[in-house]
Amino acid sequence: MDTHFIAFVLRALAVRLHTNRDFLSWYEHTKPDFILCTNFLGGSVIASIAKRANLKVPIFVYAADVFNNPKAGYCSKIDRLFIPTELGVKNLLSQGYTKEQVRLSPFPLQPSIQQMEKLSKSEARKLLGLEDCFTLLLNLGGEGIGSTALVKQLIKNKLAWQVVVVGNLSEASKQRFHALAKQLPGMSMHTPGFVSNIGHFMLACDVQAGKAGANALMESLSLGRPFLINELLHAARNTQTFFLEYQVGWVIRQPKQQMITLKAFAEDKTRQQRIEYNLKALPLQFDSDQFVNLLLNEVKSLAD
């Protein structure tokens, strides 16, 4: 369903349904200087309504998927699209947007990560009460949904690493992970669940694994930690292309192959050093303040 035709249908509906009336009512009450949409459908819907009503307000879209923006959100009337990767710029241009519309932007890190002290692995582990050994951070996201298959493979192959599971976990999920860890003496299992200091947990790990959520992925890269994606969502489909080009992570669906890849990484210092170098050389900027300045400069240029 992610096609230009669906984008056309959505734009046509937007200017004919109650969304049109409701948005214009909100606009008259608020009178914003510009509008920034962080959802691809919001950008398409709002730009369609605003341009048809001849509203003199810039409509910006931040491509939250960082490597692409769904075709279902295509709208030629968007004034600016901001995306943090060169691969993303290439993909937006191939959809039909112009160079005047697309801007390569910094990735807007959350303040808790941008402003925190960059501790060493040992320092971060000490702060969090973790052991100072090879550590896998398993990120199950805000939904706390994920498989135990990778942990089972670690146990089967007697890889007694330290595993930290974060995300909005239920008590039953926590108990399931701890029950598994008891099968392998020496495996250290921690299940803090949802945490407000996720940056410290990223600094404490050697590698992070989970689904391809853009925020978790980009934050991990900003802190110099490789990412293993075990569930590739449609919106993040170009992550694999990025990983193949820059060698800073893996997209692997099969738990056994995930285990084999992580084992090779854990046992090869040369490979670890190479990925560490690649992470430092990434052509990415991570800075919320610079992102804000870019927005304001674009507003000013359109006003001029």
N, C-alpha and C positions, 0 to 999 in steps of 0.2 A: 504493500500500500504506500510505500515511500516513493512517490512519483510526482512529477510536475502536474499531472492531471489532478491528483488529490489536492495539490496546492491551489490549483485553480478553483476547485470546488469549495475549498475552505474560504478562500478570499471572496467568492461570490456569495456564500452564505453569510459571511461576517457583515457585509453591508446591507443585508436584507432582514436579518433577525433582530431580536431585542438587544443583542450585543451592541449594535450600532447606536441605538437610543441610549443605552446605559452608559456607554463610553463617552458619548458627547455630553451627557449630563455631568459626568465626573469631570470632564475636561473644563467645562464652563465654571465649575465650582473651584477647581484646583489651579488652572492656568499654569502648567509647568513650563519651564524654560526649555527642557528637552525631556525625552522619554527613553529610558534604557530598558530593554526587554532581555531577560536572561533565559527565556524559553522560546524555542523556535516558532511555536504556534502563536504565541503572544505577539511576536514581531510582525508576522504576516497579517494577523487580524487587525492589529492596531494601525499598522501602516496603511492598509487598505481603507479603513474607515477615515483616518485622518486626512489622507490625500483626496479622497472623494469629497470630503467636507471643506477642503481648502484651508485646513488648519495650518497656521504658520509655526509649526513646532517640529524640530528635528526628531526623527525616529531612529534610534540606534538599537542594534542587537548584539549581545555578547554570545558568541557560539560556545556554550558551556561544555560541549563534547570535545573541544580543543583540537580535534583532528578533522572535523567535518561539521556540517549542519544539515539535518535531514532535508531532502528535497521537498517533503510535504510542507515545509515552512518557507518555500521560496516565494519571494515577493520583490519585484524589480523596483518598487517604490520606497524600499528601505534606504535611508540616507547613508548609514554607515554600518558595517559589520566588523566587529572586533574578534580576532581569533589569535591564540597565543603561539601557534606553530606555523612554520613555513609550509608544511604539508597541508595544513588546514587552509592556508591562503590559496594554494594550488587547487584544492578541491572546490573551494567556493567559486573561483574563477571559472572552473570547468562547468559549474552549474549554470552559469550565465550572468553572474554578477560582474561588475566592471572594476578595474583597478582603482577608480575613484571611490567606489563604495567600500572596498575591502581594506582593512588596516591590520597589520601585524601588531599585536599588543603584548604587553607583559601579562603573565598569569597573576591574577589577584589573589595572593595568599591570604588566608585568614590571619588576623593580627596575632593570635596566640602562637602561630608558627613563625611569622615574619619577625616578631619582636623578641622571641625567646633566645636565650644563650645557646649557642651551638656546642653542646657537650660532646665529648668523645663517647664511644660505645661503652667503655668501662664506667665512665662517669654517669651516663644515663641509666645504666643497669643498677649502679649503686643507689642512685636517687630513687629508683622504682622498687628496690628490694629484690632485684633479679640476680641470678647467678651470672658470672662473667664467662660465658661459653657461647658456642654457636647458637644463634637464636632466630627462630622463624616467627614472624608476626603474621597471624592469620586474621585478616580483616573481613568480618561478615557484614559490615555496613549497618546502616540505620535500621534495617529490617531484622538483622540478626539471623538471616537465613543462609545456610551454607551446609556443605557436606563434611562428614568426618572421614571421607575416603582417603585423603592425603595422609592424615594422622595414622590411619590403619596401615597404610603402606610403609610409613616410617617405622611403626612397631614391627611389622612383618619382616623388615630388613634390619632390625635391631639398631636403628639410628636414634640413639638416646639423646636427642637435642633438647634444647629448651623451647617450648612452644607457648606463645602468648596469643590468646584468642580475644579479640576486641569486637565490639558491635553491640547492638541492643539484644543481648542474649537473655533467654528465659532461664529460670533456675534448672529446668529439666535439661536444657542444652548444656549448661555448665556441668551438671552431674554426668552427662553422657561423655563429655571430653575427659573428665577426671577418671571415670571408670575405665576408659580406654588406656589412659596413661599408666594405670596400675599394672597393665599387662607387660610392661617393659621396665624393669628395674633401671633406674638412672634417668629415665625421661622426666623432665621437669615441666609440669603443666600449670599454666596460670590463666585464669579466666576473669579479668577485671571487668569485662563487658563494655558498656558505653562509658567512655572517658572524656574528660574535658581537656586533657593534656596529651592528645594523640601524638603531637610532635615528639614528645619525650620517648614514647614507645617506638616511634619510627627510628629515632636516633639509637635506641637500644638494640635494634634488630640488625641482623646481617642481610636479611631479605624479607620482603613483605609479599604475601600472597592473598588473593581474593578475586572478586569480580572486577571488571574494568570500569570502576567508578572514576570519573575524571578527576575529582578532587583528591581522592586517596592516591591515585596514580601520580598526579603532578606534584602533590606535596611530598611524596616519597622521593621522586626524582630531584626535587629542590633540596632535599636533605641528603642526597647522595646515596640512596638505597635502591637497589634493583627491585623490580616487581615481577612476580609470576602471576599471570592472569589465568584463572582456572574456569572462568565463565565469561565468554565474550558476547556482550550485548550488541544489538544491531547498531545502536548509536556510536559505539566505540569500535566499529569494525576496522577502522584504519589504524588502530593501535598496533596491530601486528606488522603493518607496513613500516611504521615508525621504529619498532623494535628491531626489525630486520636491518634497517639502514644504520641505526646508531648503536646497536648491541648493548642495550641497557636493561633488558628484561626478556621475558618469554611469554608466549601465549600457547598453553598446552592444556588440552581437555582431559586426557587420560591420566588418572591418578598415578599409575605405575610409572609413566613417562615423566610426570612431575617429580616423583621421588628420585628417579635416575638423574634428572637434570640438576636437582638441588644437591644431591650427593656429590656429583662431579664438581659442582661449584664450591661446596663446603670443603672438599679435600684438595683443592687446587689453588694455592696461593697466587700463582701467576695469573690464573683466570680472574680471581678476585681483584687483583691489582689492575688488570686490563679494563674490567668493567668500572672500577673506581675512576680510572682515567677518562673513560668514555663519558661517565656521568658529569665530570667536571667540564668536559668539552662540549656539552650539549648547546646548540644554538637557541637557548631559551632564556627569557627574562622572568624572574619571579619577584614582583614588587607591586603591591596594591597602590602605593602612593603614585608611582609612575603611571599606573593604569588610570587613576583619577585625573592626573594632569593631561593625559592623552585625550580623555573624554572632554575636558574643559577646552582644550585647544581646538578640538574638532567643532565644538559648539560655537566658539569664537570665529573660526574660519567660515562657517556657514552663515553666521550673522553678518560678517563683513562682505 
